[in-house]
Structures are given as C-alpha cells and as structure tokens.
Amino acid sequence: MLKMLHASFALLSVATFIGRVFWEPKHTEFFGQKWIKIAPHVISTLLLLTGFMLAFQGQWFSTTYGWIVAKLIVLLAYIGLGLVAVKSEGPKRLQYFAAAMACFVYIIIVAVTKNPFIF
C-alpha cells in the first residue's frame, strides 16, 4: 500500500512538473492561483515522506543499499534542473526539462532494478 502511494505521488509530481513547464507560459492566470502554486509542493513533500517511510520500513539505509543514496543524489539534481527549467525561457527551458526528465527516468529505473549502475 505504501509503495503504491509513493509511486502515485511520483507520477503526480512529474505530471505537475510537465504541466508547469509546458502550460504555465501560456496560461499565466490559471497558474497564478494560490492552490496551483501550493499543490506541487504538497505532492513533493508527500512523495519524500512516503519514500523515507519506505526506506525506514525496509531498513534500506544500510551499506548494501547504495541505490537509495544514488536515488537521493539524482533527486537533488532533478529538483535543481526542474527549478531552472521552470524559471527559464525558450530553448534553455526545454534543455533543462529534458535533463530533469532524464534524472526522473534514472530514478525510476534504479527504483525498479535496485541497481544504481544502469549501464
């Protein structure tokens, strides 16, 4: 149940990110609403909370589970690239978006395979 909740928050998180990157410049009045600005932060907080709950529940913070550390490091990169993507304009916006999505795909692959070395 917790794992499904975590996966659902991950999908909601990436969906709100995609929405902000592609629709925010065209629909500024919609994205200016307070609840639209707050919702992604609530979803991301719940995503992180369920992730930590899963890690503690599975005792995955031992040294044999380096894939969790890899996911957390790439998560920081995803957040940073996502922030820059949302604030950028033009071709740079799409480049940062693509880099952030590559991080997201890596995180999903590592979560499924439990192996940080996907190559």
Secondary structure per residue as TSV (DSSP state, phi and psi in degrees):
chain	resnum	aa	ss	phi	psi
A	1	M	-	360.0	-46.8
A	2	L	H	-65.4	-38.8
A	3	K	H	-64.8	-40.0
A	4	M	H	-66.8	-39.2
A	5	L	H	-63.4	-43.3
A	6	H	H	-62.1	-45.1
A	7	A	H	-63.5	-37.6
A	8	S	H	-64.9	-42.8
A	9	F	H	-65.6	-34.3
A	10	A	H	-63.7	-44.3
A	11	L	H	-66.2	-41.6
A	12	L	H	-63.3	-39.0
A	13	S	H	-63.2	-48.0
A	14	V	H	-69.7	-32.8
A	15	A	H	-65.5	-41.8
A	16	T	H	-68.1	-34.3
A	17	F	H	-64.9	-47.1
A	18	I	H	-60.8	-42.6
A	19	G	H	-60.0	-43.6
A	20	R	H	-66.5	-39.0
A	21	V	H	-69.3	-43.4
A	22	F	H	-93.4	-31.2
A	23	W	H	-105.0	-21.4
A	24	E	T	-59.7	-43.9
A	25	P	T	-62.8	-27.0
A	26	K	T	-91.6	-24.0
A	27	H	-	-126.7	60.3
A	28	T	H	-63.9	-32.2
A	29	E	H	-67.8	-36.6
A	30	F	H	-69.8	-45.3
A	31	F	H	-76.7	-6.9
A	32	G	T	-82.6	-10.4
A	33	Q	S	-68.6	144.0
A	34	K	H	-60.4	-45.3
A	35	W	H	-67.6	-28.2
A	36	I	H	-70.6	-33.6
A	37	K	H	-75.2	-31.6
A	38	I	H	-84.2	-36.3
A	39	A	H	-53.1	-46.9
A	40	P	H	-60.7	-33.9
A	41	H	H	-70.3	-38.1
A	42	V	H	-65.3	-44.4
A	43	I	H	-62.4	-45.2
A	44	S	H	-64.2	-38.5
A	45	T	H	-63.8	-44.0
A	46	L	H	-66.1	-35.5
A	47	L	H	-61.8	-48.5
A	48	L	H	-64.2	-41.4
A	49	L	H	-61.0	-47.1
A	50	T	H	-67.7	-32.5
A	51	G	H	-64.6	-45.2
A	52	F	H	-65.9	-37.2
A	53	M	H	-63.0	-41.5
A	54	L	H	-63.9	-41.7
A	55	A	H	-64.8	-42.5
A	56	F	H	-71.6	-37.6
A	57	Q	H	-63.6	-40.1
A	58	G	T	-90.6	3.0
A	59	Q	T	51.3	47.9
A	60	W	T	-90.8	7.9
A	61	F	T	-91.8	11.1
A	62	S	S	-78.4	171.3
A	63	T	T	-68.7	-18.8
A	64	T	T	-78.6	-5.0
A	65	Y	-	-116.1	58.3
A	66	G	H	-66.4	-16.7
A	67	W	H	-66.1	-26.8
A	68	I	H	-67.4	-42.6
A	69	V	H	-63.7	-41.7
A	70	A	H	-60.6	-42.4
A	71	K	H	-62.9	-41.6
A	72	L	H	-66.3	-39.5
A	73	I	H	-65.1	-45.7
A	74	V	H	-70.2	-29.3
A	75	L	H	-61.7	-40.8
A	76	L	H	-62.6	-40.3
A	77	A	H	-64.2	-41.8
A	78	Y	H	-60.3	-44.1
A	79	I	H	-64.6	-46.4
A	80	G	H	-62.6	-47.1
A	81	L	H	-65.2	-36.6
A	82	G	H	-64.8	-41.6
A	83	L	H	-61.7	-44.2
A	84	V	H	-67.0	-38.7
A	85	A	H	-62.0	-43.5
A	86	V	H	-67.7	-33.0
A	87	K	H	-88.3	-14.8
A	88	S	-	-84.9	170.9
A	89	E	-	-134.1	158.8
A	90	G	T	69.1	-147.2
A	91	P	H	-63.3	-31.9
A	92	K	H	-61.5	-37.1
A	93	R	H	-58.5	-45.7
A	94	L	H	-70.1	-34.1
A	95	Q	H	-66.2	-46.0
A	96	Y	H	-66.9	-36.3
A	97	F	H	-61.0	-46.4
A	98	A	H	-61.5	-41.1
A	99	A	H	-65.3	-40.8
A	100	A	H	-65.0	-40.6
A	101	M	H	-67.6	-33.3
A	102	A	H	-62.7	-40.2
A	103	C	H	-62.3	-43.6
A	104	F	H	-61.6	-44.1
A	105	V	H	-62.6	-42.4
A	106	Y	H	-59.0	-44.8
A	107	I	H	-60.5	-42.6
A	108	I	H	-64.4	-44.8
A	109	I	H	-61.9	-44.0
A	110	V	H	-65.6	-38.2
A	111	A	H	-63.8	-36.7
A	112	V	H	-78.6	-44.1
A	113	T	H	-87.7	-18.8
A	114	K	-	59.9	30.7
A	115	N	-	-133.3	117.9
A	116	P	S	-74.1	-15.2
A	117	F	-	-99.6	87.2
A	118	I	-	-81.0	-8.9
A	119	F	-	-93.3	360.0
